Amino acid sequence: MSIGVSPEEVPPLRVGITYNLKRSHHHSDSDDLFEEYDSEETILSLEREIQKYHCIPLRFEQDHTLQERLRHNPPDFVFNIAEGLGQGRGREAQVPCLLESLGIPFSGSDSTAMGITLDKYLCQSLLGRENIPVPDMRLLFPETLGNGEEELLEKHGKILIKPRWEGSSKGVFPDSLVTQREELVQKALRIWDRYRQPALVEEYLPGEEYTVALVGNKTPRISGMMRIRPKQEEKDFLYSLVHKREWEDRVAYEGPELLDHHTRSALEYTALRAFRILELRDFARIDFRKDSRGIPRIIDVNPLPGLRPGYGDFTIASKLSGRSYEEVLRDILGESLERWGLWGRERTHVGAA
C-alpha cells in the first residue's frame, strides 16, 4: 500500500519534459549527427513514470520556439534530457541556461557543469588538478601540428584520437588508435573535418572498461556499476560507436558482483569524488578504464546520460545492480524535486508499491 500524502490532498505538479527527438538525418550529414537525441519511446516512458506520482507531464521539444513556449506556459518543474542544438561545446548547457534565466526549476546539473563536462579536455584537466586519475592528453589543432603530439606518442607508444566535445562515443571508431605520426595526422584530420572541433589526443589505457551510475545530491550514491567487455576477443578493444549501436551482438555487460573488492572500492570512491568536485546534481554517469598498473582512470563524465528503457549504459548498469527502470526514474525525480523544495521525501512514495 502506498504511504505518504494522498493525491487528493496535494495539487498536481505540472512537469515539463525538455528533449530533442531523434529524426532522420540528411544524406549529406554524418550518420551520427543525432546519435545523442532521444526516441519517442524514451519520452513516453518518462511521461508514464511522471504520471504515477500525481504529476501532469508536458512536452517541450527544443526548437527556436522553446523560450516563448516556456514563458507562455511555464511548468512547475522541468525534467531535462535535452542534448542541445548544433555542434558547439556549450550545447548541453543551452536548455539549463534558458531555464535558469526564466527561473524554472529543473532536474540535472546546472549550465556550468554541463559545459565543463561536455568538453573532455576541460573536464579531465580540472579532475587531474584535484588528483583524480585521468589519462595523459593533449589538444590538437590544425595550426598546432608538430607541437607535442609526437612526444605523447613516444611516451605511450599507442594513443587514442577522439573529438574534444562529443558524447555517445561519437568520433570513436574501431581504428581510432594510432602508433605512427602519419596515422595520428590522418585521424586528427578526420575529427576536424567531420566534427568541426579540435582532436583530443590521449594515452591508450589497455585495461578493462567500467561505467558507474550515480544518483543524489548532498549524499550521492551508486545506482549501478558494470564492466564492459567485447563478446569476441578484440585486440586493443575500444568501446566505439559501432559497439554501442550493436551492443547486443558485440558487448557483454557484467554487474558489480563479478568485480573484485578493490576494483569496486576504487570505482566508487573516485566516482563519488568526481561527482562532488564537478558539483553535479541528481544523476550522472562516469566512465573508467584501467591503466597498465590496474588503476581506474576517468575517461568521460556524462551528467546527461540516456534514459531509454533497456538501452544505454546508465540504465543497464543500474539494472545489473538490482535497480529497475522505474526505481531509477523515481530516484532521479525524487532527488531533483526534493532539491528544489517541491516535493517532500514522503511524497516521492505516492503511487509507489
DRENDO-1510 file (C-alpha; in Angstrom, 1 decimal, always signed):
<recs>
REC; n; res; u; v; w
REC; 1; MET; +0.0; +0.0; +0.0 .
REC; 2; SER; +1.3; +3.5; -0.8 .
REC; 3; ILE; +2.4; +5.7; +2.0 .
REC; 4; GLY; +2.5; +9.5; +2.3 .
REC; 5; VAL; +0.1; +12.2; +1.2 .
REC; 6; SER; -2.9; +11.2; -0.8 .
REC; 7; PRO; -3.3; +12.6; -4.3 .
REC; 8; GLU; -6.5; +14.4; -3.3 .
REC; 9; GLU; -4.6; +16.5; -0.7 .
REC; 10; VAL; -1.8; +17.8; -3.0 .
REC; 11; PRO; -2.4; +19.7; -6.2 .
REC; 12; PRO; -0.6; +18.0; -9.1 .
REC; 13; LEU; +2.7; +19.3; -10.3 .
REC; 14; ARG; +3.0; +20.3; -13.9 .
REC; 15; VAL; +6.2; +18.7; -15.0 .
REC; 16; GLY; +7.7; +19.7; -18.4 .
REC; 17; ILE; +10.0; +17.4; -20.3 .
REC; 18; THR; +12.6; +19.2; -22.4 .
REC; 19; TYR; +14.2; +17.0; -25.1 .
REC; 20; ASN; +15.5; +16.6; -28.6 .
REC; 21; LEU; +13.8; +13.9; -30.7 .
REC; 22; LYS; +15.9; +11.7; -32.9 .
REC; 23; ARG; +15.0; +12.2; -36.5 .
REC; 24; SER; +16.3; +11.0; -39.9 .
REC; 25; HIS; +19.5; +12.8; -40.9 .
REC; 26; HIS; +20.0; +14.5; -44.3 .
REC; 27; HIS; +22.1; +12.4; -46.6 .
REC; 28; SER; +24.9; +15.0; -46.6 .
REC; 29; ASP; +25.1; +14.9; -42.8 .
REC; 30; SER; +27.2; +12.5; -40.7 .
REC; 31; ASP; +25.1; +9.4; -39.8 .
REC; 32; ASP; +25.8; +10.0; -36.1 .
REC; 33; LEU; +24.6; +13.7; -36.1 .
REC; 34; PHE; +21.6; +12.9; -33.9 .
REC; 35; GLU; +23.1; +10.0; -32.0 .
REC; 36; GLU; +22.6; +11.6; -28.6 .
REC; 37; TYR; +19.0; +12.6; -29.2 .
REC; 38; ASP; +16.1; +10.6; -27.7 .
REC; 39; SER; +13.5; +8.3; -29.2 .
REC; 40; GLU; +9.7; +8.6; -28.8 .
REC; 41; GLU; +9.9; +5.5; -26.6 .
REC; 42; THR; +12.0; +7.4; -24.1 .
REC; 43; ILE; +9.6; +10.3; -23.9 .
REC; 44; LEU; +6.6; +8.1; -23.5 .
REC; 45; SER; +8.4; +6.1; -20.7 .
REC; 46; LEU; +9.2; +9.3; -18.8 .
REC; 47; GLU; +5.6; +10.5; -19.2 .
REC; 48; ARG; +4.3; +7.2; -17.8 .
REC; 49; GLU; +6.5; +7.4; -14.8 .
REC; 50; ILE; +5.8; +11.1; -14.1 .
REC; 51; GLN; +2.1; +10.4; -14.1 .
REC; 52; LYS; +2.5; +7.8; -11.4 .
REC; 53; TYR; +3.4; +10.5; -8.9 .
REC; 54; HIS; +0.4; +12.7; -9.2 .
REC; 55; CYS; +2.1; +14.9; -11.8 .
REC; 56; ILE; +1.0; +16.2; -15.2 .
REC; 57; PRO; +3.6; +15.7; -17.9 .
REC; 58; LEU; +4.0; +18.4; -20.6 .
REC; 59; ARG; +6.2; +18.1; -23.7 .
REC; 60; PHE; +8.7; +20.8; -24.6 .
REC; 61; GLU; +10.8; +19.7; -27.6 .
REC; 62; GLN; +13.7; +22.1; -28.0 .
REC; 63; ASP; +13.5; +24.3; -31.1 .
REC; 64; HIS; +13.6; +28.0; -31.8 .
REC; 65; THR; +10.2; +28.5; -30.1 .
REC; 66; LEU; +11.1; +26.8; -26.8 .
REC; 67; GLN; +11.7; +30.0; -24.9 .
REC; 68; GLU; +8.4; +31.5; -25.9 .
REC; 69; ARG; +6.5; +28.3; -25.1 .
REC; 70; LEU; +8.1; +28.1; -21.7 .
REC; 71; ARG; +7.4; +31.8; -21.0 .
REC; 72; HIS; +3.8; +31.5; -22.1 .
REC; 73; ASN; +3.1; +28.2; -20.3 .
REC; 74; PRO; +5.7; +27.7; -17.6 .
REC; 75; PRO; +5.6; +24.3; -15.8 .
REC; 76; ASP; +6.2; +24.0; -12.1 .
REC; 77; PHE; +9.3; +21.9; -12.8 .
REC; 78; VAL; +11.2; +20.6; -15.8 .
REC; 79; PHE; +12.7; +17.1; -16.3 .
REC; 80; ASN; +15.5; +18.0; -18.7 .
REC; 81; ILE; +17.0; +15.5; -21.1 .
REC; 82; ALA; +17.7; +17.9; -23.9 .
REC; 83; GLU; +21.2; +17.5; -25.5 .
REC; 84; GLY; +21.1; +20.9; -27.3 .
REC; 85; LEU; +21.1; +22.1; -30.8 .
REC; 86; GLY; +24.1; +22.4; -33.2 .
REC; 87; GLN; +27.6; +21.1; -32.6 .
REC; 88; GLY; +29.1; +23.6; -30.2 .
REC; 89; ARG; +30.7; +22.6; -26.9 .
REC; 90; GLY; +28.1; +24.5; -25.0 .
REC; 91; ARG; +25.1; +22.8; -26.5 .
REC; 92; GLU; +24.2; +20.7; -23.4 .
REC; 93; ALA; +24.1; +23.9; -21.4 .
REC; 94; GLN; +21.5; +25.6; -23.7 .
REC; 95; VAL; +18.4; +24.4; -22.0 .
REC; 96; PRO; +19.7; +24.7; -18.5 .
REC; 97; CYS; +20.8; +28.3; -19.3 .
REC; 98; LEU; +17.3; +29.0; -20.6 .
REC; 99; LEU; +15.6; +27.5; -17.6 .
REC; 100; GLU; +17.9; +29.4; -15.2 .
REC; 101; SER; +17.1; +32.7; -16.9 .
REC; 102; LEU; +13.4; +32.0; -16.7 .
REC; 103; GLY; +13.6; +30.9; -13.0 .
REC; 104; ILE; +12.1; +27.4; -13.8 .
REC; 105; PRO; +13.4; +24.6; -11.5 .
REC; 106; PHE; +14.8; +21.6; -13.5 .
REC; 107; SER; +16.4; +18.2; -13.0 .
REC; 108; GLY; +20.1; +17.5; -13.5 .
REC; 109; SER; +23.2; +19.6; -13.3 .
REC; 110; ASP; +23.4; +23.4; -14.0 .
REC; 111; SER; +24.6; +25.0; -17.1 .
REC; 112; THR; +28.2; +25.5; -15.8 .
REC; 113; ALA; +28.6; +21.8; -15.1 .
REC; 114; MET; +27.0; +20.8; -18.4 .
REC; 115; GLY; +29.5; +23.0; -20.3 .
REC; 116; ILE; +32.6; +21.8; -18.5 .
REC; 117; THR; +31.8; +18.1; -18.7 .
REC; 118; LEU; +31.0; +18.0; -22.4 .
REC; 119; ASP; +34.4; +19.5; -23.1 .
REC; 120; LYS; +36.6; +16.4; -22.2 .
REC; 121; TYR; +39.7; +18.5; -22.1 .
REC; 122; LEU; +38.4; +21.0; -19.6 .
REC; 123; CYS; +36.8; +18.3; -17.5 .
REC; 124; GLN; +39.8; +16.0; -17.3 .
REC; 125; SER; +42.1; +18.9; -16.7 .
REC; 126; LEU; +40.0; +20.0; -13.8 .
REC; 127; LEU; +39.8; +16.5; -12.3 .
REC; 128; GLY; +43.6; +16.0; -12.8 .
REC; 129; ARG; +44.3; +19.1; -10.8 .
REC; 130; GLU; +42.3; +17.5; -8.0 .
REC; 131; ASN; +44.4; +14.4; -8.2 .
REC; 132; ILE; +41.7; +12.3; -9.8 .
REC; 133; PRO; +43.3; +9.7; -12.1 .
REC; 134; VAL; +42.7; +10.7; -15.8 .
REC; 135; PRO; +44.6; +9.8; -19.0 .
REC; 136; ASP; +47.6; +11.8; -20.2 .
REC; 137; MET; +46.3; +14.0; -23.0 .
REC; 138; ARG; +46.9; +16.9; -25.5 .
REC; 139; LEU; +44.7; +19.0; -27.7 .
REC; 140; LEU; +45.5; +19.0; -31.4 .
REC; 141; PHE; +44.5; +21.9; -33.7 .
REC; 142; PRO; +45.3; +22.1; -37.4 .
REC; 143; GLU; +47.6; +25.0; -36.8 .
REC; 144; THR; +49.5; +23.3; -34.0 .
REC; 145; LEU; +50.5; +20.1; -35.7 .
REC; 146; GLY; +54.0; +19.2; -34.6 .
REC; 147; ASN; +53.6; +20.8; -31.2 .
REC; 148; GLY; +53.7; +18.0; -28.6 .
REC; 149; GLU; +51.7; +15.1; -30.2 .
REC; 150; GLU; +54.9; +13.2; -31.1 .
REC; 151; GLU; +56.1; +13.5; -27.5 .
REC; 152; LEU; +52.9; +11.8; -26.4 .
REC; 153; LEU; +53.2; +9.1; -29.0 .
REC; 154; GLU; +56.8; +8.4; -28.0 .
REC; 155; LYS; +55.9; +8.4; -24.3 .
REC; 156; HIS; +53.0; +5.9; -24.6 .
REC; 157; GLY; +53.5; +4.1; -27.9 .
REC; 158; LYS; +49.8; +4.0; -28.6 .
REC; 159; ILE; +47.3; +6.8; -28.4 .
REC; 160; LEU; +43.6; +7.4; -29.0 .
REC; 161; ILE; +42.3; +10.2; -31.2 .
REC; 162; LYS; +38.8; +11.4; -30.5 .
REC; 163; PRO; +36.7; +14.6; -30.6 .
REC; 164; ARG; +37.1; +17.2; -27.8 .
REC; 165; TRP; +33.4; +17.6; -27.1 .
REC; 166; GLU; +31.1; +14.7; -28.2 .
REC; 167; GLY; +29.1; +12.1; -26.3 .
REC; 168; SER; +27.7; +8.6; -27.0 .
REC; 169; SER; +31.1; +7.6; -28.4 .
REC; 170; LYS; +30.7; +9.8; -31.4 .
REC; 171; GLY; +34.0; +10.1; -33.2 .
REC; 172; VAL; +35.4; +6.9; -31.5 .
REC; 173; PHE; +35.9; +4.3; -34.3 .
REC; 174; PRO; +37.5; +0.9; -34.2 .
REC; 175; ASP; +40.5; +2.4; -36.0 .
REC; 176; SER; +40.9; +5.4; -33.7 .
REC; 177; LEU; +44.1; +4.0; -32.1 .
REC; 178; VAL; +47.4; +5.0; -33.7 .
REC; 179; THR; +51.0; +4.1; -33.3 .
REC; 180; GLN; +52.6; +6.3; -36.0 .
REC; 181; ARG; +52.7; +10.0; -36.6 .
REC; 182; GLU; +51.2; +9.7; -40.1 .
REC; 183; GLU; +48.2; +7.8; -38.7 .
REC; 184; LEU; +47.8; +10.5; -36.0 .
REC; 185; VAL; +47.6; +13.3; -38.5 .
REC; 186; GLN; +45.2; +11.4; -40.7 .
REC; 187; LYS; +42.8; +10.6; -37.8 .
REC; 188; ALA; +43.1; +14.1; -36.4 .
REC; 189; LEU; +42.1; +15.5; -39.8 .
REC; 190; ARG; +39.0; +13.2; -39.7 .
REC; 191; ILE; +37.9; +14.8; -36.4 .
REC; 192; TRP; +38.4; +18.3; -37.7 .
REC; 193; ASP; +36.6; +17.6; -41.0 .
REC; 194; ARG; +33.7; +15.6; -39.6 .
REC; 195; TYR; +33.1; +17.3; -36.2 .
REC; 196; ARG; +34.5; +20.8; -36.7 .
REC; 197; GLN; +36.4; +20.7; -33.4 .
REC; 198; PRO; +39.9; +20.0; -32.1 .
REC; 199; ALA; +41.1; +16.5; -31.7 .
REC; 200; LEU; +41.8; +15.2; -28.2 .
REC; 201; VAL; +44.9; +13.0; -28.2 .
REC; 202; GLU; +45.2; +10.8; -25.2 .
REC; 203; GLU; +47.2; +7.8; -24.0 .
REC; 204; TYR; +45.6; +4.4; -24.7 .
REC; 205; LEU; +44.6; +2.7; -21.5 .
REC; 206; PRO; +45.0; -1.1; -22.0 .
REC; 207; GLY; +42.9; -2.2; -19.1 .
REC; 208; GLU; +39.2; -3.1; -18.7 .
REC; 209; GLU; +36.4; -0.5; -19.1 .
REC; 210; TYR; +33.7; +0.3; -16.5 .
REC; 211; THR; +30.7; +2.5; -16.0 .
REC; 212; VAL; +29.4; +3.9; -12.8 .
REC; 213; ALA; +25.9; +5.4; -12.5 .
REC; 214; LEU; +25.3; +7.8; -9.6 .
REC; 215; VAL; +22.1; +9.4; -8.1 .
REC; 216; GLY; +21.8; +12.0; -5.4 .
REC; 217; ASN; +22.9; +15.4; -4.1 .
REC; 218; LYS; +24.0; +16.0; -0.6 .
REC; 219; THR; +24.8; +12.3; -0.2 .
REC; 220; PRO; +25.2; +10.9; -3.7 .
REC; 221; ARG; +25.2; +7.2; -4.1 .
REC; 222; ILE; +26.0; +4.5; -6.6 .
REC; 223; SER; +22.9; +3.4; -8.6 .
REC; 224; GLY; +24.8; +1.0; -10.8 .
REC; 225; MET; +28.2; -0.3; -11.8 .
REC; 226; MET; +29.3; -2.6; -14.6 .
REC; 227; ARG; +32.3; -3.9; -16.5 .
REC; 228; ILE; +32.2; -3.6; -20.3 .
REC; 229; ARG; +33.8; -6.4; -22.4 .
REC; 230; PRO; +33.7; -7.5; -26.0 .
REC; 231; LYS; +31.8; -10.7; -26.6 .
REC; 232; GLN; +34.5; -11.8; -29.0 .
REC; 233; GLU; +38.2; -11.3; -28.4 .
REC; 234; GLU; +39.4; -8.0; -29.9 .
REC; 235; LYS; +42.9; -6.7; -29.9 .
REC; 236; ASP; +43.0; -3.3; -28.3 .
REC; 237; PHE; +39.3; -3.2; -27.6 .
REC; 238; LEU; +37.7; +0.2; -27.9 .
REC; 239; TYR; +34.1; +0.8; -26.8 .
REC; 240; SER; +33.3; +2.6; -30.0 .
REC; 241; LEU; +30.1; +4.0; -31.5 .
REC; 242; VAL; +29.7; +0.7; -33.5 .
REC; 243; HIS; +29.8; -1.3; -30.3 .
REC; 244; LYS; +27.2; +0.9; -28.7 .
REC; 245; ARG; +24.8; +0.6; -31.7 .
REC; 246; GLU; +25.3; -3.2; -31.9 .
REC; 247; TRP; +25.8; -3.8; -28.2 .
REC; 248; GLU; +23.6; -7.0; -28.0 .
REC; 249; ASP; +25.9; -8.7; -30.5 .
REC; 250; ARG; +29.2; -7.2; -29.7 .
REC; 251; VAL; +29.4; -6.4; -25.9 .
REC; 252; ALA; +28.9; -8.2; -22.6 .
REC; 253; TYR; +27.9; -6.1; -19.6 .
REC; 254; GLU; +28.9; -7.6; -16.2 .
REC; 255; GLY; +27.5; -6.5; -12.9 .
REC; 256; PRO; +29.4; -5.5; -9.8 .
REC; 257; GLU; +29.2; -8.9; -8.2 .
REC; 258; LEU; +31.8; -10.1; -10.8 .
REC; 259; LEU; +34.3; -7.3; -9.8 .
REC; 260; ASP; +36.9; -7.8; -7.1 .
REC; 261; HIS; +36.5; -5.7; -4.0 .
REC; 262; HIS; +39.5; -3.5; -4.7 .
REC; 263; THR; +38.1; -2.5; -8.1 .
REC; 264; ARG; +34.6; -1.8; -6.8 .
REC; 265; SER; +36.0; +0.3; -4.0 .
REC; 266; ALA; +38.3; +2.3; -6.3 .
REC; 267; LEU; +35.5; +2.9; -8.8 .
REC; 268; GLU; +33.0; +4.0; -6.1 .
REC; 269; TYR; +35.5; +6.3; -4.3 .
REC; 270; THR; +36.7; +8.0; -7.4 .
REC; 271; ALA; +33.2; +8.4; -9.0 .
REC; 272; LEU; +31.8; +10.0; -5.8 .
REC; 273; ARG; +34.8; +12.4; -5.5 .
REC; 274; ALA; +34.4; +13.4; -9.2 .
REC; 275; PHE; +30.7; +13.9; -8.7 .
REC; 276; ARG; +31.3; +16.3; -5.8 .
REC; 277; ILE; +34.3; +18.1; -7.4 .
REC; 278; LEU; +32.3; +18.9; -10.5 .
REC; 279; GLU; +29.2; +19.8; -8.4 .
REC; 280; LEU; +26.9; +17.6; -10.4 .
REC; 281; ARG; +23.3; +17.3; -9.5 .
REC; 282; ASP; +20.7; +14.5; -9.3 .
REC; 283; PHE; +22.3; +11.9; -11.5 .
REC; 284; ALA; +25.3; +11.2; -13.8 .
REC; 285; ARG; +27.3; +8.5; -15.4 .
REC; 286; ILE; +31.1; +8.3; -15.1 .
REC; 287; ASP; +33.2; +6.0; -17.3 .
REC; 288; PHE; +36.5; +4.5; -16.4 .
REC; 289; ARG; +39.3; +2.5; -18.0 .
REC; 290; LYS; +42.2; +0.8; -16.1 .
REC; 291; ASP; +45.8; +1.8; -17.0 .
REC; 292; SER; +48.7; -0.6; -17.3 .
REC; 293; ARG; +49.0; -0.7; -13.5 .
REC; 294; GLY; +45.4; -1.5; -12.9 .
REC; 295; ILE; +44.4; +2.0; -11.7 .
REC; 296; PRO; +40.9; +3.0; -13.0 .
REC; 297; ARG; +41.2; +6.4; -14.7 .
REC; 298; ILE; +38.2; +8.6; -15.6 .
REC; 299; ILE; +37.7; +8.8; -19.4 .
REC; 300; ASP; +34.3; +10.5; -19.5 .
REC; 301; VAL; +31.8; +12.3; -17.3 .
REC; 302; ASN; +28.2; +12.5; -18.5 .
REC; 303; PRO; +25.7; +14.5; -16.4 .
REC; 304; LEU; +23.0; +13.9; -19.0 .
REC; 305; PRO; +23.1; +10.1; -19.6 .
REC; 306; GLY; +20.5; +8.5; -21.8 .
REC; 307; LEU; +17.4; +7.1; -20.0 .
REC; 308; ARG; +15.9; +5.0; -22.7 .
REC; 309; PRO; +14.4; +1.8; -21.2 .
REC; 310; GLY; +16.6; -1.3; -21.7 .
REC; 311; TYR; +19.3; +0.7; -23.6 .
REC; 312; GLY; +22.1; +3.0; -22.5 .
REC; 313; ASP; +24.9; +2.4; -20.1 .
REC; 314; PHE; +23.2; +4.3; -17.1 .
REC; 315; THR; +20.0; +2.2; -17.2 .
REC; 316; ILE; +21.8; -1.1; -18.0 .
REC; 317; ALA; +24.4; -0.6; -15.1 .
REC; 318; SER; +21.5; +0.2; -12.7 .
REC; 319; LYS; +19.6; -2.9; -13.8 .
REC; 320; LEU; +22.7; -5.1; -13.3 .
REC; 321; SER; +22.9; -3.7; -9.8 .
REC; 322; GLY; +19.3; -4.6; -9.0 .
REC; 323; ARG; +17.6; -1.4; -9.8 .
REC; 324; SER; +14.6; -1.4; -12.1 .
REC; 325; TYR; +14.0; +1.3; -14.7 .
REC; 326; GLU; +11.0; +2.5; -12.6 .
REC; 327; GLU; +13.1; +2.7; -9.5 .
REC; 328; VAL; +15.9; +4.7; -11.2 .
REC; 329; LEU; +13.5; +7.3; -12.6 .
REC; 330; ARG; +11.7; +7.6; -9.2 .
REC; 331; ASP; +15.1; +8.1; -7.5 .
REC; 332; ILE; +16.1; +10.9; -10.0 .
REC; 333; LEU; +12.7; +12.6; -9.9 .
REC; 334; GLY; +12.6; +12.4; -6.1 .
REC; 335; GLU; +16.1; +13.8; -5.7 .
REC; 336; SER; +15.6; +16.7; -8.1 .
REC; 337; LEU; +12.2; +17.7; -6.7 .
REC; 338; GLU; +13.5; +17.5; -3.1 .
REC; 339; ARG; +16.5; +19.6; -4.0 .
REC; 340; TRP; +14.2; +22.4; -5.3 .
REC; 341; GLY; +11.9; +22.0; -2.2 .
REC; 342; LEU; +9.0; +21.0; -4.5 .
REC; 343; TRP; +8.4; +17.6; -3.1 .
REC; 344; GLY; +9.0; +16.3; +0.4 .
REC; 345; ARG; +10.6; +12.9; +0.8 .
REC; 346; GLU; +7.3; +11.4; +1.8 .
REC; 347; ARG; +5.6; +12.5; -1.4 .
REC; 348; THR; +8.1; +10.5; -3.6 .
REC; 349; HIS; +6.3; +7.4; -2.5 .
REC; 350; VAL; +2.9; +8.4; -3.7 .
REC; 351; GLY; +1.8; +5.8; -6.2 .
REC; 352; ALA; +4.7; +3.5; -5.3 .
REC; 353; ALA; +4.1; +0.0; -4.2 .
</recs>
